[in-house]
């Protein structure tokens, strides 16, 4: 068999060797020659601190609109955000509940780097259910609940994130929006027409009347019932519909951090929650991190008198809080 040989000059061999050494020194390029994303220093979420903020809310009692406990807790939340260096906006507004009750509501917004156009919005509702209408004991079904998980857990996580933001700001601007009157939807015994708009009254108002004219955000993350032991979070249905990429971003971050047992990469059910109206009315793609599955439904003590501090687990708060921080600090 005849072979062809090419004689390569010594000078060309030296040039090839130099280029090879140069490429080797880069080391971390991918198959397309692109540099991988640089990692940033993400602060450590303090679960004990978040737990304390959950308890401090619960200690006020049920945070039902038109009550003294609700008013006092609203002052506490606004002062906490101020303490943590946020520019604070308060939306004091009268909202009409499904049964005609006039609710003295208050949305509380804490903004970081308010001058920055590129923004992320983090949300949670801070009110609690006016009735334990899912309680096993019928006598309790018109008694207000403490809402340790359903309300206070998400807010507790966001307050701890605010504390960390005060010490180290990410590249993008962050808005923490604590919405009111989310849980004043119809009692389970209500026989009238059930509408989605009967829920999440505060977020509906904020989405239509943002704290800053022309407000927009790249995406939003809603936290709801994020404190129970061994909670599992699936891709919520509406989130998959209008913010699928954000779901993947968050769940991938959680799994990379080792929190895969909490953030399960499977599609869950549709839940009517604040994120739905933030997307519909403000056109901000927003996901919902919420404990809900077809097999078990919501958190086991959902809308019962047992939704108290006994149901709050620091490990779950840590998994959610650290995941959210990983996302917002790495966003460019």
Buried (B, 14 or more C-beta within 10 A) or exposed (E): EEEEEEEEEEEEEEEEEEEEEEEEEEEEEEEEEEEEEEEEEBBEBBBEBBBBBBBBBBBBBBBBBBBEBBBBBBEBBBEBBEEBBBBBBBBEBEBEBBEEEEBBBBBBBBBBBBEBEEBBBBBBBBBBBBBBBBBEEEEBBEBBBBBBBBBBBBBBBBBBBBBBBBEEBBEBBBBBBBBBBBBBBBBEEEEEEEEEEBBBBBBBBBBEBBBEEEBEBBBBBBBBBBBBEEBBBBBBBBBBEBBBEBBBBBBBBBBEBEBEEBBBEEEBBBBBBBBBBBBBBBEBBBBBBBBBBEEEEBBBBBBBBBBBBEBBBBBBBBBBBBBBBBBBBBBE
